[in-house]
């Protein structure tokens, strides 16, 4: 698991989806008591080695390894507990950051009509309407994580969510599935941005 998570983080960094120290990533180490394997905070994501990963509990306390837990660990815990996911990946890509701010007033980004949608788990048709909620960013992680938990309980079929001006959170039953969701959703972020550039400014939406 350490090797797989460190490779995933390094690869996401290489794609430009989590530059510098941006982003945070977790995989479930055990369920009882809940323990997440994560990269420590403030570490360049292109330099993550398996032995630099830390283990954190559901209170965002480091229980093994060296380094600090990310301030956003509570969001990972909320997503894991609400969805049953075994991996949560959070990116800070250019397109994701731009679109999360652009669509914040609408409260969601919607994708439909594209064959690539079938790369998301349980999507069988290009005609499916896939919504990513866009929540206001906040430094109050306890409050934000509860907001995320409540939303996921109301909408259990979501594939991800956005924080405005911040980036993407997505997850999966496995690290491989979560990584695939990152790749598909980042494809749609770039596609959506490029599509907006083809539309006259007064008609963009």
C-alpha positions in Angstrom: 0.0 0.0 0.0 2.8 2.4 0.8 4.4 1.9 -2.6 1.1 2.2 -4.4 0.1 5.5 -2.6 3.6 7.1 -3.0 3.6 6.2 -6.8 0.1 7.6 -7.2 1.1 10.9 -5.5 4.3 11.2 -7.6 2.3 10.5 -10.8 -0.4 13.1 -9.9 2.4 15.6 -9.3 4.0 14.8 -12.6 0.7 15.4 -14.4 0.6 18.9 -12.9 -2.5 18.2 -10.8 -0.7 18.8 -7.5 2.2 21.1 -7.8 4.7 21.9 -5.0 3.2 21.0 -1.7 -0.4 21.2 -3.0 -3.0 18.5 -2.6 -3.4 15.7 -0.1 -4.0 12.0 -0.6 -5.0 9.1 1.6 -5.6 5.3 1.6 -7.4 3.4 4.4 -4.8 1.4 6.4 -7.4 -0.2 8.7 -11.1 0.4 9.5 -11.1 -0.4 13.2 -9.8 1.9 14.6 -9.9 4.0 11.4 -6.3 4.7 10.3 -5.3 6.5 7.1 -2.0 6.4 5.3 -1.2 9.9 4.1 1.6 12.1 2.9 2.7 14.5 5.6 1.8 18.2 5.3 4.0 20.7 3.6 6.0 18.1 1.7 6.6 18.5 -2.1 4.4 15.9 -3.7 7.1 15.1 -6.3 9.4 13.8 -3.5 7.1 11.4 -1.7 8.7 8.0 -0.8 6.9 5.1 0.8 8.8 5.5 4.1 7.8 9.2 4.3 4.1 8.5 4.5 2.4 8.9 7.9 -0.5 7.2 9.6 -3.3 9.3 11.1 -6.4 8.5 13.1 -9.9 9.8 12.7 -9.1 12.8 15.0 -6.3 13.8 12.5 -3.6 12.8 14.9 -0.4 11.2 13.7 -0.1 7.7 15.1 2.9 6.5 13.1 5.7 8.2 11.1 7.3 11.6 11.1 5.6 14.8 10.1 2.4 16.7 10.5 -1.0 15.7 9.4 -2.7 17.9 6.7 -5.2 20.4 8.0 -7.6 18.7 5.6 -7.4 15.2 7.1 -10.8 15.6 8.7 -12.3 15.9 5.1 -10.6 12.6 4.2 -12.1 11.0 7.3 -15.6 12.4 6.6 -15.5 11.1 3.0 -14.2 7.7 4.0 -16.8 7.3 6.7 -19.7 8.6 4.6 -18.9 6.7 1.4 -17.0 3.6 2.5 -14.2 4.7 0.1 -10.7 3.2 0.6 -8.9 6.0 -1.0 -9.4 9.8 -1.2 -7.4 12.0 -3.6 -7.4 15.8 -3.5 -5.8 17.8 -6.4 -5.0 21.4 -7.0 -4.8 21.5 -10.8 -5.0 24.8 -12.8 -8.2 23.9 -14.6 -9.9 22.5 -11.5 -9.0 25.6 -9.4 -10.2 28.0 -12.1 -13.5 26.1 -12.7 -14.2 25.6 -9.0 -14.1 29.4 -8.6 -16.0 30.1 -11.9 -18.9 27.7 -11.0 -19.0 28.6 -7.3 -22.1 30.8 -7.7 -24.0 27.9 -9.4 -22.9 25.5 -6.7 -22.1 22.7 -9.1 -20.2 21.7 -12.3 -22.2 19.5 -14.6 -20.8 17.1 -17.3 -23.0 15.3 -19.8 -22.9 14.1 -23.4 -19.4 12.7 -23.5 -18.2 9.1 -23.8 -15.4 9.6 -21.3 -18.1 9.8 -18.6 -18.1 6.0 -18.6 -14.7 6.1 -17.0 -16.5 7.0 -13.8 -17.7 4.1 -11.6 -21.2 2.9 -12.4 -21.7 5.3 -15.3 -23.1 3.3 -18.3 -24.1 6.0 -20.8 -22.6 9.2 -22.2 -26.1 10.8 -21.6 -25.8 10.5 -17.8 -25.7 13.9 -16.0 -22.8 13.9 -13.6 -22.8 16.7 -11.1 -19.8 17.8 -8.9 -21.0 20.1 -6.1 -18.9 23.2 -5.5 -18.7 24.2 -1.8 -17.4 27.4 -0.4 -13.8 27.0 0.8 -13.2 27.3 4.5 -10.4 27.1 7.0 -12.8 25.7 9.6 -12.2 22.0 8.9 -14.5 20.7 11.6 -17.4 22.7 10.1 -16.5 21.9 6.5 -16.0 18.2 7.1 -19.5 18.0 8.7 -20.9 19.9 5.7 -19.2 17.4 3.4 -20.5 14.4 5.5 -24.1 15.7 5.4 -23.9 16.3 1.6 -22.6 12.8 1.0 -25.3 11.2 3.1 -27.9 13.1 1.0 -26.2 12.3 -2.3 -24.4 8.9 -2.0 -23.8 8.6 -5.7 -21.4 11.5 -6.1 -18.0 10.8 -7.7 -16.4 13.9 -6.2 -16.8 17.5 -5.0 -15.0 20.8 -5.4 -14.0 23.5 -3.0 -14.3 26.9 -4.6 -10.9 28.4 -5.6 -9.2 25.3 -4.2 -9.6 22.0 -6.1 -11.1 18.6 -6.4 -11.8 15.8 -3.9 -12.6 12.4 -5.4 -12.5 8.9 -4.0 -12.9 5.2 -4.8 -13.3 1.7 -3.5 -9.6 1.2 -4.3 -6.6 3.5 -4.9 -6.7 2.5 -8.5 -10.3 3.5 -8.9 -9.7 6.8 -7.1 -6.8 7.5 -9.4 -8.9 6.8 -12.4 -11.6 9.2 -11.2 -8.9 11.9 -10.9 -7.8 11.3 -14.4 -11.4 11.3 -15.8 -12.5 14.4 -13.9 -9.3 16.3 -14.7 -10.0 15.5 -18.4 -13.4 17.1 -18.0 -12.0 20.2 -16.2 -9.7 20.9 -19.2 -12.4 20.1 -21.7 -14.9 22.4 -19.9 -12.4 25.2 -19.8 -11.5 24.8 -23.5 -15.2 24.7 -24.4 -15.8 28.0 -22.5 -13.0 29.6 -24.6 -15.0 28.7 -27.8 -18.1 30.6 -26.5 -18.4 34.4 -26.8 -17.9 35.9 -23.3 -21.5 37.2 -23.1 -22.9 33.6 -23.7 -20.7 31.7 -21.3 -22.3 29.8 -18.5 
